[in-house]
Amino acid sequence: MARKKPSLGQVLEQLAVLRAEVAASPHRLSYSVRDAAEATGIGRAELYRRIGSGAIRVVRIGEEGGKLVIPRAELERMLDREAATLRDHALRAELAEVIAG
């Protein structure tokens, strides 16, 4: 049975909740990839893909390729970008419907 696709409003609400949860941890300055995946609901493979493409900036702690961490502010930016992209796509779809008549 096919899962019902969430509405744009539901997805934006979920992103807002995730961002609030990340922002609500002021004591936490950075996340491991595993912890970032858990905090955001984005899979580790997807996070690594975004890191590799430069979409997410990371910091290496330690010498010679030490531990990879994602700053909290970078996770917040990523979630903000995701929400903005979804809103932009929704507006474009609505405009296309209006133009199509």
Helices and strands as residue ranges (DSSP letters): H 8-23, E 30-32, H 33-40, H 44-53, E 59-61, E 67-71, H 72-100
